[in-house]
Amino acid sequence: MKNITNLLPIKYPIIQAGMVWVSGGKLAAASANAGILGVIGAGSMKPELLKEHILKAQSLTKHPERLAVNVPLLYEKSLEQFQMALDLGIKIFITSAGSPKTYTSWLKSCGAIVIHVTSSPELARKCEAAGCDAIIAEGFEAGGHNGRDELTTMVLIPQVTDAVKIPVIAAGGIIDGRGMAAAFCLGAQGVQMGTRFVASLESSAHENFRKAIIHSTPSSTMLVMKKHVPVRLLKNKFYEGIKKLEDEGASEEKLIQELGKGRARQGMLEGNLEEGELEIGQGCSMVRKVQSVEEIVNEVVNDYQKIIKGA
Ligand SMILES: Cc1cc2nc3c(=O)[nH]c(=O)nc-3n(C[C@H](O)[C@H](O)[C@H](O)COP(=O)(O)O)c2cc1C
């Protein structure tokens, strides 16, 4: 079966997702060392901080070619982030939350590989037309920001693989070898996993957040901010506050004002489980222990191989 290891310099067709407040240089380096793509999530970083994380990751791995940066395009400093990363030798970019037309041709002219995150077949076609090398198709199960159409991974992947010729990487709800095998059956050539790596030893997620994942149940997450920027969260006091405002029909301005600033940092990085925002996917209740990235990758790959051999 063709897979994404033909395009990316990795051993296994797995991408450790770029995640705000969670995927810094340490996690990315551990991922590169384990044979997968290690992605630094630049969404929560000023360009100078991104530089520190790239340099840290490069110092912790013998496989700097397996390091990538995720740049959400909504961020006003995204161009500076790209330039900083290119200057430091990063050659793989995962772009999200914006139009694939904005930077793809320029990044390609700088010699980079560009993968854009999509949540619909229509956007996947736009990524292909913009010259992206591959697509990450992310279903509604995923942690973090979600597509408006609520397409689940199970229905999204086959429709995206039918819609485009470039490789499709599946994301959303993939936690173990079973999920990876299913994604390949649906036509994907690789998987991106976020939630599973939040609970890794090397992630920057606060210990309280990791413990909350380990003790989560299948009904622990819910999507909020549906009309504005849909995001899947672990239910807590912060979530209840947003939900109440939404039920009351609050405007976007009111929601933003009541949310205040810095809630994601407070929750995910600083471990405030009550007042902080905790982005996580539906698959969190399948994560039952905190493991090293190497253990996670070996477990996922071994289970996947057993499944495809019919063992
Ligand atoms: C804590 C957290 C933060 C995330 N931050 C980002 C981000 O900054 N940019 C982005 O493109 N996706 C982000 N995502 C989505 C992931 O990149 C990935 O696509 C998703 O986690 C895959 O689904 P899963 O969580 O079910 O594995 C985030 C996800 C989580 C759980």
The ligand as a MOL file (V3000), in Angstrom:
LIG
                    3D

  0  0  0     0  0            999 V3000
M  V30 BEGIN CTAB
M  V30 COUNTS 31 33 0 0 0
M  V30 BEGIN ATOM
M  V30 1 C -4.6310 20.4630 22.5650 0
M  V30 2 C -4.8090 20.5610 21.0860 0
M  V30 3 C -4.3620 21.6920 20.4190 0
M  V30 4 C -4.4790 21.7700 19.0080 0
M  V30 5 N -3.9580 22.8640 18.3770 0
M  V30 6 C -3.9560 22.9020 17.0020 0
M  V30 7 C -3.2890 23.9530 16.3090 0
M  V30 8 O -2.6870 24.8500 16.8910 0
M  V30 9 N -3.3120 23.9250 14.9380 0
M  V30 10 C -3.9480 22.9270 14.2290 0
M  V30 11 O -3.9260 22.9350 13.0010 0
M  V30 12 N -4.5900 21.9200 14.8850 0
M  V30 13 C -4.5770 21.8750 16.2370 0
M  V30 14 N -5.1640 20.8240 16.8940 0
M  V30 15 C -5.7030 19.6910 16.0830 0
M  V30 16 C -4.5860 18.6670 15.8680 0
M  V30 17 O -3.5680 19.2010 15.0520 0
M  V30 18 C -5.0770 17.3300 15.2440 0
M  V30 19 O -5.5240 17.5110 13.9280 0
M  V30 20 C -6.1710 16.6730 16.0710 0
M  V30 21 O -5.7870 16.6530 17.4240 0
M  V30 22 C -6.4090 15.2570 15.5820 0
M  V30 23 O -7.4710 14.6560 16.2360 0
M  V30 24 P -7.3290 13.8280 17.6200 0
M  V30 25 O -7.1780 14.8650 18.6880 0
M  V30 26 O -8.5970 13.0900 17.7100 0
M  V30 27 O -6.1120 12.9540 17.4920 0
M  V30 28 C -5.0820 20.7160 18.2820 0
M  V30 29 C -5.5520 19.5960 18.9900 0
M  V30 30 C -5.4130 19.4990 20.3510 0
M  V30 31 C -5.8870 18.2630 21.0570 0
M  V30 END ATOM
M  V30 BEGIN BOND
M  V30 1 1 1 2
M  V30 2 1 2 3
M  V30 3 2 2 30
M  V30 4 2 3 4
M  V30 5 1 4 5
M  V30 6 1 4 28
M  V30 7 2 5 6
M  V30 8 1 6 7
M  V30 9 1 6 13
M  V30 10 2 7 8
M  V30 11 1 7 9
M  V30 12 1 9 10
M  V30 13 2 10 11
M  V30 14 1 10 12
M  V30 15 2 12 13
M  V30 16 1 13 14
M  V30 17 1 14 15
M  V30 18 1 14 28
M  V30 19 1 15 16
M  V30 20 1 16 17
M  V30 21 1 16 18
M  V30 22 1 18 19
M  V30 23 1 18 20
M  V30 24 1 20 21
M  V30 25 1 20 22
M  V30 26 1 22 23
M  V30 27 1 23 24
M  V30 28 2 24 25
M  V30 29 1 24 26
M  V30 30 1 24 27
M  V30 31 2 28 29
M  V30 32 1 29 30
M  V30 33 1 30 31
M  V30 END BOND
M  V30 END CTAB
M  END
